[in-house]
Every structure is written in structure tokens, then in C-alpha cells.
Amino acid sequence: MKSTFGKTTALFGVLLAGAILTAPAVAQFGPGHADSFRDQEELQAQITELEQLHATFHAAISVQNPAGDSDEVITQRIRLILSIFAQDAKLTTAAGNYVGNGDPEDPATCPPPSGDTSPTGQQGTLCTFFKYVAGGLQPGNHWVSLTPAYKTKYVPVKKDGQWTSSVYFECHYFDVSTADGQAPPWTAESHVNLQGEARKIDGKWLLTTITSSPVGVPLPPPIEVPAR
């Protein structure tokens, strides 16, 4: 099962990375950095890594089998998505705050939601959110998350040797369950965004502070037609 999951995840990563390749990305260097070829090369490497972080998120949040994933596969998917968050990361939703990482098989670091939805309270860890709340990871939901490239944006900045980046992307979930050999219904189920900050820690980009809220239909920005 582990091998199959790995191959499927890799495939999702490749497809999604390709899909977001044209995503808007702005990059800046801190004071003292010349606009040199070497700087631009380093910059492009950071953007590529951020795109892979984004692809990993969507691969992990999406069901692997339209008939439904086993508990083992769902646990692997939760671990994969947690691997792109910092240990002290914070996720804020309308239903409360989730602080710190965790492991889905450790009740001490992945408890059920506390019920504390106050602005300064804590529902649990990020593991709590992805195991008990996130729609894409609930056993009964056979959802795939799609993301429009034109809604995706990172702004990587290097200052005093430290890379940070603002992050924005959207998750549009669709039901891909199958029954009696019929084609997936592709029913829209949920539409949310994730926005906040990522930081490069020990050579790896990780999400650090994220908020999530509902979004509408992902209409693209107006197209500017050049004058003839």
C-alpha cells in the first residue's frame, strides 16, 4: 500500500506542479543584492520549491481512490500534508485556531477539537484540523482539490540570509466518487483559500502562519487586449 500511495502522490505532484507553473509569482531580494544572473537563478529555484510545496498540499488533501481511501492511506496523507508545515505553525479558520504540528496516531499531539472557537482559544493542533475537520481528509468524502493557476501567488523575499514568502492559493473541491461503474459526478463541494506566510527552515520551505476562509467562483482577472 505504501508503494502505491507514493507513486500516486508523485504523479499528483508532477501534474499539479505543471498546472501551477504559470502561477503569478513575484520575488524580491533584500537591500544590498544586485540584480545579477546568479540572484535570478537563486530566485527561480525558490519559486520552483514553493510550487512543489503547493503541489504537495493538493496531492495530500485529495482522495487517492475514487472508491474511498483506507484508514492507512488517509493517515499517510495527513502525515504528508503536515510535513509541509513548520513544527510551530498556526492555522486560523472561522472555527478556531490550530497551533503546532502533530502525528495522527498520537492522541497527545492530535486530540479531537476542544470546541474553543474564541479568537484567542485553541481547538487543537494542525493535526487535529486535518484529521477531524478538513473536508478533503474525512473518510466519507471522496474529494479532489483543484487550484486555478491565476489565483496562486508567492512573494519570496531574502533578507539577512533568510527566505520568507507570502503565499496565496485556493482549493476547489469536487466529488469524484464512483458508483456502479458510472463516471464521477464532479459535484462541487467546497471552495476555500489558504493565505499567509512560508519560511525556509533548514533548507526546506514550510508553511508557518496560515488563515483559511470560503471563496467564491474563481473568476480570472480581466484580460488586457493590446491596442492595435
Secondary structure by P-SEA (a helix, b strand, c coil): caaaaaaaaaaaaaaaaaaacccbbbbbbcccccccaaaaaaaaaaaaaaaaaaaaaaaaacccccccccaaaaaaaaaaaacccccbbbbbcccbbbcbbbbccccccccccccccccccccccaaaaaaccccccccccbbbbbbbcccbbbbbbbcccbbbbbbbbbbbbbbbcccccccccccccccbbbbbbccccccbbbbcbbbbbbbccccccbbbbccc
